[in-house]
Amino acid sequence: MARVIHTGSTPAKKRNAHMRTCAELLRLLSEKTHLDDEAKDMTALFVFSLRGIYETIEHSADVWDEKSYWKRAEDLRNKWLWSKKASDKIASLIAEEAWHEIPNQIMELFPRFGHINVATITRDADHWCGALKALLNHDNTKP
């Protein structure tokens, strides 16, 4: 019997998509001259993408744990822990409406996405429209 190769949506593909979304959002946010509703929605989508990055890491680490490669799983989690911490920090600033502090938090993340070349923007307003409302609703319904 031949080996089955899954070419569908892998954690690495999802992670790369989230990384690309973050890189594009960083570029678009850096071009903004003032904080408007669109920039707030972009920031909320940025939080969702950071969370998505860490979720893919958790999935990959769980696979390593199942194979008893616990050290490799922990190394992977530690390497990408910045995405969870950043998403939690920015989400809490959004909830507190401390918008003046968010640009500093986002600026610290620029080196994490520097390797991604954004020649053209492939995400449009459909991706982030309503993201702030969704983030606030999602975080308020957490147990």
Secondary structure as GFF3:
##gff-version 3
##sequence-region A 1 143
A	DSSP	alpha_helix	11	30	.	.	.	ID=ss1
A	DSSP	alpha_helix	37	66	.	.	.	ID=ss2
A	DSSP	alpha_helix	70	79	.	.	.	ID=ss3
A	DSSP	alpha_helix	81	95	.	.	.	ID=ss4
A	DSSP	three_ten_helix	99	101	.	.	.	ID=ss5
A	DSSP	alpha_helix	102	107	.	.	.	ID=ss6
A	DSSP	three_ten_helix	110	113	.	.	.	ID=ss7
A	DSSP	alpha_helix	125	128	.	.	.	ID=ss8
A	DSSP	alpha_helix	131	140	.	.	.	ID=ss9
###
